[in-house]
Amino acid sequence: KPPQLLCLFSTAMHCTVFRSVVLLVGIRTSWAASVVTVSLFGESGCPDTTGFIFGPLLQAEEAVGEILRVNWTPFGNAYYITKECGGVPAPAGCSTSSTCRYDSTVRDCYFQHCGLGGHPRLADCYGPGVVHCQHGAAECFANRVEACVKVRDPAGSWPIAQCIEKAFYDGTLRNGHSSNEEVTKVAQSCGAPEEALSCATGPAGDAAVEQMAKETPPHPGVPYILVNGVVLENEKQLLQAVCKAYQGPKPAGCSGTPLASLASVRTAVRA
């Protein structure tokens, strides 16, 4: 029976308690069901990825952080070198697509077969070929650290990853040529646990990177963003998209925000 009818058969005190419980449960259920998931696929230190993290994403977190959750997958445009799709190892010391001999055609082939939903799977999707990262060794190792952090604690990994990305964006890692030791130092300062740092330097790190590759769908470039599973075509409209997707009462941060369509035309496709 509805609460108001049950009250006919209860004392006033019991009725008040029951109504309070129903109200609290209803509020909690509504909030939990309404949180918007922003799935972000990118690569550590990539200028386009960090520009999004500390641009539209930070704006959305500051405005409506209570209604969104970030699911960060650090693999991005990387790919394993395979017989079918090809690819060559990145030269030592490289830090750009051109100097690292990065090939977007290889990337597209790789994710068609080896990414999320890829088919048919290649026998060497995840090795023994090495991982080729778009921006070189610093990106590869930071991806690896952040993958280990996520595997260890999926729910609590984003603040640590975001802190590491801040160092790439405008901090001590911004030159793109940082050593593993320098990346590790930043990760420690960001709160990465020792288990995750140990993972990054051992076989467990291989498994963590492989997991991130398997979770990354085919994509035209990064950052690649889903809002509750729907592709965000214009990254600058993230706040509007989150507010549109949220099914509960709109928070103050949504006030005056045009609820733009999630199907708007993508402003740019990144290789």
Buried (B, 14 or more C-beta within 10 A) or exposed (E): EEEEEBBEEEEEEEBEEBBEEEEEEEEEEEEEEEBBBBBBBBBBBBBBBBBBBBBBBBBBBEBBBEBBEBBBBBBBBBBBBBEBBBBEEBEEEBBEBEEBEBBBEBBBBBBBBBBBEBEEEBEBBBEEBEBBBBBBBBBBBBBBBBBBBBBBBEEEBBEBBBBBBBBBBEEBBBEBEBEBEBBBBBBBEBEBBEEBBEBBBEEBBBBBBBBBBBBBBBBBBBBBBBBBEBBBBBBBBBBBBBBBBBEBEBBEBBEEBEEBEBEBEEEEEBB
